[in-house]
Amino acid sequence: MEKDIHREILEKFPIIEEIQGSELKEKIIKAWARALKEGSFKNLEDIPFSVTIPEVNLVDHVKWVMEVALFIASLVEKGMGISVNRDLLIASVLLHDLGKAFEYQKKGNRYVKSDIGKKFMHGFWGTYIALEERVSKDLAHLIASHSKDSPEHPQLLEGIILHYADFAHADILRFQKGMQTFLSMKG
């Protein structure tokens, strides 16, 4: 069973293999394996990106954010001469929405907030799980600060990249559905 979960995580997120640090790879896999064991979903592709946009699953969202984040990182490095910690960026994109495995649950044919989701923001719960798997404070900070609802803003370049890549996808999906975008919301 354990090997099946690890295989699913690597199949859905093959970019894990591009991370240089084997310890970091293992922590990411363990965090997602724990989410699948303890969260509301047993398969990665069953986790929705959002209860308001349930037709997009979290795996597809993470892959989209990853592609955009790595593109931005490349532009920053080539065009601005600023170094980006690629392992930290990849790990933060992979784990930024880890908490959604706990935040949502399926009731009948729709998704709703779980008990954990009613009490904690997904960024907080994802950070909690990741810290229990002993990720670095920098990575935990990026998970915690990626959301507009976070009380803190990203303090690292990789967090700025993650934030904008994440919200670009969210707002494009919301725009496509005729919903108010986060960009247009006050506050």
Phi, psi and omega in degrees: 000313180302316180294326178296317179295314180298319179296317179299317181297315179292326177292319182283328182235067183297342180296343176308323182294341179279348178290133183288322184275118181294329179294319178294317176306312183296322179295321178295314180297317180296321179296315179291323178298319178295320178299320180287331178281317189259340183279193184274354186233144181259347178231140181302318184287354177274347182280123179281152172297320184201152175290337179275343178225066187289344181286348175258122181272163185295325179300313180296321177298311181299319179296320178296311180300320180299313182299316180291316181298317180291326176296312178300315180302319179297317178296319179298316182289312183285316186272336184242349180070022180258131181281135177247134176283097186299317179298316179295318179297311180300314180299320181292321177295317181297327185255355188301326180250021177309320182297342180292338175295337179256333186288327184247160171211160180262129175237111184065238181252019179226164179257141179222169175289137175279179176299317177298317181297332177285338185255335186223145173289149182298327178296323177293311184292323176297321177295317178301311180296315181297318178295324176296334175271007171069038174288165180293159177297324178297315179295317178301319178301317182294322177295314183292328189258004186288335188270153176295338181275354181292140177288346179241149175266156179302136180254007181232149178306318182298328178289324176295315179299312179302312183304310183288324177295317180298311183285337173298312180296314180301314182290324177296318177297317180295317178300315181301326181269002181077019180267159175295134179278157175296325180302325184271353181281140179281151171099000000 
